[in-house]
């Protein structure tokens, strides 16, 4: 079985704390960070999809609005 880098570095879990070898972090902090990362990714994906849809409308002559990406 192949171990991931996290599996190799994870040395112990005590209560709500994880010891990654070099630092100890709270599980709650990891969960909050993951939720924030997911929200940011989701927002970027929405912007990209809207941009692609606008670009297709422009290419098909349905609109004359310029396409801008943030």
MDTraj code that builds the backbone (N, CA, C; nanometers):
import mdtraj as md
import numpy as np

residues = "UNK UNK UNK UNK UNK UNK UNK UNK UNK UNK UNK UNK UNK UNK UNK UNK UNK UNK UNK UNK UNK UNK UNK UNK UNK UNK UNK UNK UNK UNK UNK UNK UNK UNK UNK UNK UNK UNK UNK UNK UNK UNK UNK UNK UNK UNK UNK UNK UNK UNK UNK UNK UNK UNK UNK UNK UNK UNK UNK UNK UNK UNK UNK UNK UNK UNK UNK UNK UNK UNK".split()
xyz = np.array([
    [0.0846, -0.1196, 0.0000],
    [0.0000, 0.0000, 0.0000],
    [0.0886, 0.1253, 0.0000],
    [0.0569, 0.2205, -0.0830],
    [0.1352, 0.3431, -0.0925],
    [0.0863, 0.4428, 0.0115],
    [0.1808, 0.5018, 0.0844],
    [0.1456, 0.6013, 0.1858],
    [0.1542, 0.7409, 0.1247],
    [0.0626, 0.8265, 0.1616],
    [0.0718, 0.9653, 0.1174],
    [0.1712, 1.0384, 0.2065],
    [0.2129, 1.1559, 0.1624],
    [0.3071, 1.2356, 0.2416],
    [0.2474, 1.2676, 0.3783],
    [0.1176, 1.2969, 0.3831],
    [0.0525, 1.3282, 0.5102],
    [0.0540, 1.2063, 0.6024],
    [0.0279, 1.0883, 0.5467],
    [0.0300, 0.9663, 0.6278],
    [0.1673, 0.9469, 0.6910],
    [0.2725, 0.9717, 0.6161],
    [0.4079, 0.9527, 0.6679],
    [0.4408, 1.0550, 0.7765],
    [0.3934, 1.1785, 0.7610],
    [0.4262, 1.2835, 0.8576],
    [0.3372, 1.2794, 0.9808],
    [0.2188, 1.2220, 0.9679],
    [0.1257, 1.2170, 1.0797],
    [0.1802, 1.1208, 1.1849],
    [0.2190, 1.1760, 1.2973],
    [0.2817, 1.0918, 1.3987],
    [0.1864, 1.0520, 1.5100],
    [0.0947, 1.1390, 1.5469],
    [-0.0006, 1.1005, 1.6511],
    [-0.1189, 1.1960, 1.6522],
    [-0.2295, 1.1475, 1.7017],
    [-0.3506, 1.2281, 1.7177],
    [-0.3930, 1.2158, 1.8626],
    [-0.4089, 1.3290, 1.9281],
    [-0.4545, 1.3290, 2.0673],
    [-0.5721, 1.4250, 2.0795],
    [-0.6886, 1.3706, 2.1066],
    [-0.8075, 1.4548, 2.1183],
    [-0.8341, 1.5267, 1.9880],
    [-0.8376, 1.6600, 1.9953],
    [-0.8635, 1.7367, 1.8740],
    [-0.7347, 1.7974, 1.8178],
    [-0.6202, 1.7425, 1.8572],
    [-0.4914, 1.7942, 1.8101],
    [-0.4242, 1.6920, 1.7186],
    [-0.3561, 1.7394, 1.6166],
    [-0.2784, 1.6517, 1.5290],
    [-0.1336, 1.6985, 1.5333],
    [-0.0421, 1.6057, 1.5515],
    [0.1002, 1.6357, 1.5475],
    [0.1519, 1.5931, 1.4105],
    [0.1897, 1.6900, 1.3275],
    [0.2393, 1.6602, 1.1933],
    [0.3907, 1.6482, 1.1908],
    [0.4502, 1.6348, 1.3060],
    [0.5950, 1.6220, 1.3122],
    [0.6619, 1.7563, 1.3337],
    [0.6311, 1.8531, 1.2466],
    [0.6928, 1.9852, 1.2589],
    [0.6014, 2.0839, 1.3294],
    [0.4721, 2.0565, 1.3285],
    [0.3803, 2.1495, 1.3946],
    [0.2599, 2.0722, 1.4473],
    [0.1969, 2.1296, 1.5452],
    [0.0758, 2.0707, 1.6018],
    [-0.0386, 2.1652, 1.5676],
    [-0.1435, 2.1116, 1.5074],
    [-0.2572, 2.1948, 1.4684],
    [-0.3860, 2.1343, 1.5210],
    [-0.4828, 2.2192, 1.5408],
    [-0.6141, 2.1731, 1.5846],
    [-0.6925, 2.1251, 1.4628],
    [-0.7687, 2.0173, 1.4810],
    [-0.8523, 1.9671, 1.3723],
    [-0.9498, 2.0746, 1.3255],
    [-1.0023, 2.1516, 1.4197],
    [-1.0978, 2.2580, 1.3868],
    [-1.0360, 2.3581, 1.2897],
    [-0.9084, 2.3911, 1.3108],
    [-0.8391, 2.4856, 1.2232],
    [-0.8263, 2.4277, 1.0830],
    [-0.7930, 2.2998, 1.0740],
    [-0.7837, 2.2351, 0.9430],
    [-0.9180, 2.2355, 0.8719],
    [-1.0253, 2.2075, 0.9473],
    [-1.1585, 2.2044, 0.8875],
    [-1.2000, 2.3423, 0.8392],
    [-1.1712, 2.4465, 0.9181],
    [-1.2048, 2.5825, 0.8770],
    [-1.1275, 2.6203, 0.7516],
    [-0.9994, 2.5854, 0.7484],
    [-0.9175, 2.6156, 0.6314],
    [-0.9673, 2.5438, 0.5078],
    [-1.0060, 2.4179, 0.5230],
    [-1.0571, 2.3412, 0.4100],
    [-1.1883, 2.4009, 0.3594],
    [-1.2753, 2.4417, 0.4521],
    [-1.4026, 2.5017, 0.4124],
    [-1.3787, 2.6328, 0.3371],
    [-1.2840, 2.7142, 0.3838],
    [-1.2530, 2.8409, 0.3178],
    [-1.1924, 2.8164, 0.1797],
    [-1.1013, 2.7176, 0.1702],
    [-1.0415, 2.6832, 0.0413],
    [-1.1482, 2.6375, -0.0573],
    [-1.2430, 2.5563, -0.0099],
    [-1.3494, 2.5067, -0.0970],
    [-1.4367, 2.6221, -0.1454],
    [-1.4686, 2.7154, -0.0546],
    [-1.5513, 2.8300, -0.0926],
    [-1.4794, 2.9135, -0.1978],
    [-1.3488, 2.9384, -0.1776],
    [-1.2727, 3.0169, -0.2740],
    [-1.2665, 2.9461, -0.4088],
    [-1.2462, 2.8154, -0.4070],
    [-1.2407, 2.7378, -0.5298],
    [-1.3748, 2.7428, -0.6005],
    [-1.4822, 2.7283, -0.5227],
    [-1.6167, 2.7304, -0.5788],
    [-1.6457, 2.8663, -0.6427],
    [-1.6072, 2.9756, -0.5747],
    [-1.6278, 3.1095, -0.6295],
    [-1.5514, 3.1276, -0.7601],
    [-1.4262, 3.0824, -0.7636],
    [-1.3443, 3.0939, -0.8852],
    [-1.4055, 3.0125, -0.9985],
    [-1.4560, 2.8928, -0.9665],
    [-1.5165, 2.8075, -1.0682],
    [-1.6401, 2.8760, -1.1256],
    [-1.7221, 2.9370, -1.0387],
    [-1.8405, 3.0081, -1.0852],
    [-1.8020, 3.1218, -1.1785],
    [-1.6991, 3.2000, -1.1412],
    [-1.6533, 3.3105, -1.2246],
    [-1.6059, 3.2604, -1.3604],
    [-1.5335, 3.1501, -1.3592],
    [-1.4808, 3.0939, -1.4830],
    [-1.5942, 3.0474, -1.5733],
    [-1.6914, 2.9776, -1.5161],
    [-1.8034, 2.9283, -1.5967],
    [-1.8849, 3.0433, -1.6551],
    [-1.9061, 3.1481, -1.5769],
    [-1.9783, 3.2646, -1.6275],
    [-1.9002, 3.3314, -1.7395],
    [-1.7679, 3.3377, -1.7228],
    [-1.6820, 3.3967, -1.8259],
    [-1.6865, 3.3170, -1.9547],
    [-1.6838, 3.1858, -1.9431],
    [-1.6897, 3.0997, -2.0622],
    [-1.8240, 3.1153, -2.1322],
    [-1.9319, 3.1206, -2.0544],
    [-2.0648, 3.1388, -2.1124],
    [-2.0727, 3.2732, -2.1861],
    [-2.0183, 3.3786, -2.1265],
    [-2.0194, 3.5106, -2.1903],
    [-1.9364, 3.5093, -2.3179],
    [-1.8230, 3.4395, -2.3151],
    [-1.7369, 3.4319, -2.4327],
    [-1.8101, 3.3610, -2.5470],
    [-1.8825, 3.2539, -2.5160],
    [-1.9572, 3.1820, -2.6195],
    [-2.0662, 3.2696, -2.6788],
    [-2.1341, 3.3470, -2.5940],
    [-2.2377, 3.4368, -2.6451],
    [-2.1772, 3.5403, -2.7388],
    [-2.0604, 3.5925, -2.7027],
    [-1.9922, 3.6917, -2.7860],
    [-1.9512, 3.6287, -2.9187],
    [-1.8955, 3.5087, -2.9129],
    [-1.8502, 3.4404, -3.0344],
    [-1.9671, 3.4074, -3.1260],
    [-2.0828, 3.3784, -3.0697],
    [-2.2005, 3.3433, -3.1491],
    [-2.2794, 3.4664, -3.1941],
    [-2.2309, 3.5859, -3.1587],
    [-2.2973, 3.7083, -3.2004],
    [-2.4223, 3.7404, -3.1212],
    [-2.4430, 3.6728, -3.0080],
    [-2.5623, 3.6968, -2.9277],
    [-2.5503, 3.8248, -2.8453],
    [-2.4297, 3.8696, -2.8206],
    [-2.4095, 3.9910, -2.7412],
    [-2.2851, 4.0621, -2.7913],
    [-2.2802, 4.1906, -2.7689],
    [-2.1630, 4.2693, -2.8091],
    [-2.0806, 4.3112, -2.6873],
    [-2.1219, 4.2653, -2.5673],
    [-2.0496, 4.3024, -2.4456],
    [-1.9104, 4.2391, -2.4459],
    [-1.8104, 4.3168, -2.4071],
    [-1.6761, 4.2577, -2.4001],
    [-1.6668, 4.1569, -2.2864],
    [-1.5883, 4.0544, -2.3054],
    [-1.5690, 3.9525, -2.2031],
    [-1.4498, 3.9918, -2.1177],
    [-1.4719, 3.9989, -1.9862],
    [-1.3615, 4.0317, -1.8958],
    [-1.3493, 3.9223, -1.7926],
    [-1.2259, 3.8879, -1.7611],
    [-1.1988, 3.7900, -1.6567],
    [-1.1322, 3.8602, -1.5414],
    [-1.1689, 3.8215, -1.4197],
    [-1.1108, 3.8835, -1.3004],
    [-0.9805, 3.8168, -1.2663],
])
top = md.Topology()
chain = top.add_chain()
for i, resn in enumerate(residues, 1):
    res = top.add_residue(resn, chain, resSeq=i)
    for name in ("N", "CA", "C"):
        top.add_atom(name, md.element.get_by_symbol(name[0]), res)
traj = md.Trajectory(xyz[None], top)
